[in-house]
Amino acid sequence: MTIASFVCILVSRQAFSLLVRPLTRKFIPAKTEKGVVRTQVEIEHSAEKVENHFLDATFYFVSSYTAWYISKDYDWMPAYLGGDGLLSRSFENLPFAKYAASLPTYAFLSFGFRLEGFISHGFLKERGNDYMEILFHDIITIFLFLGYLYGNWMPIGTLVVIMHDITDCPIHISKGLYSTTLGSYSPIVFIFAQLMWAYFRLYTFPRVIYELSQTAYPEGREQFNGFIPLCVGFLLALQCLHILWFCMFQRINLAVLRKAKFNIISEVGHIASYSPKGDQECAKEASAKGTESNFSAQADTARSN
């Protein structure tokens, strides 16, 4: 089932690109941010990136909603994820918690997408600046999927998938918009994505890790308790990546604010282009140009008199 899902995702990605490529090209800017005209190869490359981001965003939304809808009425779905139960109830009879018969099917199908992402990112796509972090994240995700599928930890595994997928959706939408003529909407989606990231990955995810670390198998199954710290360790590794990426988001925010501030200073001081100097230096330069302009005007007036 997982292999079938993996192949289906690969084929769907190619079919999606063929179907929407004529439309995607229309939204790719003819020039780069520096004003350089894009070649046809560059336009096709950008279009492929946009298509992949929107396909991923669609999958993550459908995946997170499907998992939540299947699980929302069970007594282990916590209130902080839209349920009425307590996560601790899923640990009362490990590994025989109650869940819908369709949940394992969903998990195996979803696992195929993770495998496709791991192979595509690791071997087929160009390497970005965060290549190693994402590769490490994909490897941990695969081990966690194997653990919760074959350890029959459906409740906690499902919650982890929901928290990841719901936050990945707006991230990919923001990335997709950024490379198009609708790029001005990307920061708005990015702000919304960060708020979701802070709630689901920096608040609810640590709560799940803590509750897992405090549990144990029932009497008569103590021999499996060694599996719990192993899972906690993998989840903590993911949490470290979540914190690292959130810090990177703040660096992006800071860079955007600095660029906006420099642009304002440039307009006031009639500076032709963005300058990477500090705020004080830019302000001094703008002030100097304004003083020079006033002096020239006074000199012209004196000569005319």
Secondary structure, DSSP 4 states (H G I P E B T S, - for coil): -HHHHHHHHHHHHHHHHHHHHHHHHHTS-SB-TTSPBPPHHHHHHHHHHHHHHHHHHHHHHHHHHHHHHHHTTSTTSBGGGT-SB-GGGGGTTTT-----THHHHHHHHHHHHHHHHHHIIIIISPP-TTHHHHHHHHHHHHHHHHHHHHTT-HHHHHHHHHHHHHHHHHHHHHHHHHTSTTGGGHHHHHHHHHHHHHHIIIIIHHHHHHHHHT--PPTT-GGGTTHHHHHHHHHHHHHHHHHHHHHHHHHHHHHHHHHHHHHHHHHHTT-SS---S-HHHHHHHHHHHHHHHHHHHHHHHHHH-
